[in-house]
């Protein structure tokens, strides 16, 4: 069995760039930036810069490379999910990311599989509509998740802020069984990077 990836230690002075597909991912990581007390970061020259690019897969990686060209390269993360990406495209994304020292934070079938882990363990695959329907239930968001998706940080905090430890523990348990980014579903490796991004082992 493949061993779970241990977080690396990043320099506190190292710039961190997080590039996301959409607003949900962007606002989620902004919430974590607050939770782990990185709000002292200068807006003019952020140590953790988070951007939603409205792109997916390879285009997102290319935009991350272009955005950081000529800057302190720091550490770059891209956050995207399987959606309609084929196996060949995901494999190409991984090779391009490795070539440019970029880490991929990946979820299958979509980012909401990680969101669901804030509430319960996940070991079976879901379609995107099934995930949205489940998250709309009274024990989760108690509203149509389609309407909540993309909510600002303040609204997101109400549901997820105190559940990060639960999400990480549930994702760790899944990662022991399913840790192949290319083929496994469900899959997430977001849990593997939280410690190194936010310099914490207390979730």
LUMVEX-735267 format. One record per residue (C-alpha): residue number from 1; x, y, z. Coordinates in Angstrom, 2 decimals, m for minus. Each point is the difference from the previous one (the first is absolute). Layout:
NUM,X,Y,Z
...
END
This chain:
1,0.00,0.00,0.00
2,1.26,3.42,m0.93
3,0.96,2.15,2.99
4,m1.89,3.21,0.60
5,1.90,3.04,m1.14
6,1.55,1.99,2.86
7,m0.27,3.79,m0.16
8,3.21,1.82,m0.83
9,1.29,2.85,2.06
10,m0.17,3.26,m1.93
11,1.92,3.10,0.95
12,m2.17,2.60,1.68
13,1.57,2.54,m2.36
14,m0.86,m1.95,m3.13
15,m2.76,1.46,m2.15
16,m2.91,m2.34,m0.66
17,m2.31,0.22,m3.01
18,m3.26,m1.93,m0.17
19,m1.84,m0.06,m3.33
20,m3.54,m1.33,m0.02
21,m2.61,m0.86,m2.61
22,m2.82,1.96,1.59
23,m1.38,2.10,2.83
24,m0.87,m2.86,2.34
25,3.60,m1.19,0.13
26,1.34,3.55,0.21
27,m2.27,0.96,2.90
28,0.71,m3.29,1.78
29,3.74,0.66,0.01
30,m0.57,3.61,1.02
31,m1.95,m1.37,2.97
32,2.96,m2.22,0.91
33,2.34,2.98,m0.34
34,m2.09,1.68,2.71
35,m0.31,m3.10,2.16
36,3.73,m0.58,0.14
37,0.74,3.65,0.76
38,1.64,0.96,m3.27
39,m2.13,3.15,m0.21
40,3.01,2.16,0.86
41,1.23,m0.54,m3.55
42,0.58,3.19,m1.96
43,m2.48,0.53,m2.81
44,2.67,1.76,m2.06
45,2.37,m2.96,0.15
46,m1.87,m2.99,1.38
47,1.74,m3.02,1.41
48,m3.08,m2.03,m0.89
49,m1.68,1.17,m3.19
50,m3.24,m1.72,m1.00
51,m1.62,0.48,m3.39
52,m3.00,m1.52,m1.76
53,0.93,m0.18,m3.66
54,m3.14,m1.44,m1.57
55,2.11,m2.63,m1.73
56,0.48,m3.70,0.42
57,2.78,m2.51,m0.28
58,2.84,0.82,m2.36
59,m1.15,3.57,m0.65
60,m0.02,0.68,3.73
61,3.57,m1.27,0.34
62,1.16,2.09,m2.97
63,m1.61,3.11,1.49
64,1.66,m0.69,3.36
65,3.37,m0.25,m1.74
66,m0.61,3.22,m1.94
67,m1.24,1.89,3.06
68,3.05,m0.81,2.10
69,2.57,0.46,m2.78
70,2.64,2.51,1.02
71,m1.17,0.03,3.63
72,1.33,m1.71,3.07
73,m1.09,m3.50,m1.09
74,m0.86,m1.05,3.53
75,m2.28,m3.03,0.05
76,m2.85,m0.43,m2.47
77,m3.13,m2.09,0.48
78,m2.83,m0.54,m2.48
79,m3.40,m1.22,1.17
80,m2.24,m1.78,m2.47
81,m2.11,m3.12,m0.29
82,m0.80,m2.83,m2.37
83,m3.28,1.26,m1.47
84,0.24,m0.84,m3.71
85,3.79,m0.34,m0.09
86,1.07,m3.20,m1.67
87,2.76,m2.24,1.31
88,2.45,1.19,m2.66
89,m0.61,3.67,0.81
90,0.44,m0.54,3.74
91,3.23,m1.89,m0.66
92,1.27,2.90,m2.14
93,m0.97,2.46,2.73
94,1.99,m1.96,2.55
95,3.08,m0.12,m2.25
96,m0.22,3.74,m0.73
97,m0.40,0.78,3.70
98,2.95,m2.18,0.99
99,2.17,1.63,m2.67
100,m0.75,3.44,1.46
101,0.16,m0.94,3.70
102,m3.75,0.49,0.43
103,m2.15,m2.06,2.36
104,m3.45,m1.14,m1.12
105,m2.78,m0.05,2.59
106,m2.47,m2.31,m1.68
107,m3.44,m1.36,0.82
108,m2.20,m2.53,m1.75
109,m2.64,0.41,m1.09
110,0.00,3.63,1.09
111,1.06,2.27,2.86
112,m3.24,m0.81,1.80
113,1.32,m3.48,0.87
114,2.44,1.84,2.30
115,m2.83,2.20,1.29
116,m2.05,m3.10,0.88
117,2.92,m1.32,2.07
118,m0.53,2.91,2.40
119,m3.14,m1.86,1.09
120,0.65,m3.72,m0.43
121,2.39,m2.67,m1.34
122,m0.20,m0.58,m3.75
123,0.94,m3.27,m1.65
124,m2.39,m0.24,m2.94
125,m0.07,2.00,m3.21
126,m2.66,2.62,m0.72
127,m1.07,1.88,m3.08
128,0.03,3.78,0.25
129,m3.85,0.22,0.12
130,m0.12,m2.68,2.71
131,2.56,1.88,2.08
132,m1.89,3.28,m0.36
133,m3.26,m1.69,0.98
134,1.60,m1.61,3.05
135,1.64,3.22,1.15
136,m3.37,1.75,m0.26
137,m1.36,m2.22,2.80
138,m0.90,1.27,3.49
139,3.06,m1.56,1.67
140,2.33,1.76,m2.45
141,m0.77,3.46,m1.46
142,m3.81,m0.15,0.43
143,m0.51,1.89,m3.26
144,0.40,m0.57,m3.69
145,3.74,m0.48,m0.31
146,m0.05,1.41,m3.52
147,m1.05,3.31,1.54
148,2.65,m0.23,2.72
149,2.86,m0.98,m2.35
150,2.32,2.96,m0.42
151,m1.12,1.53,3.30
152,2.26,2.62,1.52
153,2.40,m0.78,2.80
154,m2.35,1.24,2.73
155,m2.76,m2.40,m1.02
156,2.43,m2.85,m0.53
157,1.41,0.44,3.51
158,m3.38,m0.77,1.57
159,0.00,m3.52,m1.41
160,3.62,m1.06,m0.41
161,2.33,2.05,2.22
162,m0.09,m2.37,2.99
163,m0.05,m3.19,m2.09
164,3.46,0.04,m1.59
165,1.38,m2.61,2.39
166,m2.91,m2.32,m0.83
167,0.56,0.51,m3.74
168,3.69,m0.75,0.28
169,m0.54,m3.13,2.08
170,m2.62,m1.28,m2.44
171,2.22,0.78,m2.98
172,2.98,m1.68,1.66
173,m2.10,m3.15,0.42
174,m1.03,0.07,m3.66
175,3.59,0.63,m1.13
176,1.12,m3.21,1.68
177,m2.34,m1.87,m2.36
178,m0.03,2.22,m3.07
179,3.08,2.07,m0.84
180,0.28,m0.19,m3.79
181,m0.76,3.45,m1.37
182,m0.45,m1.34,m3.52
183,m2.49,m2.77,0.56
184,m1.53,0.01,3.48
185,m3.50,1.29,0.70
186,m0.75,1.23,2.57
187,3.35,1.70,0.46
188,1.44,3.11,1.57
189,3.49,0.99,1.04
190,m0.85,3.40,1.47
191,0.60,m1.49,3.45
192,3.62,m0.72,m0.98
193,0.85,3.68,m0.51
194,m1.81,1.96,2.70
195,2.86,m0.33,2.48
196,2.69,1.24,m2.35
197,m2.08,2.89,m1.38
198,m1.18,1.35,3.33
199,2.92,m1.13,2.21
200,m2.15,m1.93,2.45
201,m0.64,m3.49,1.27
202,m2.99,1.12,2.06
203,m3.14,m0.03,m2.09
END
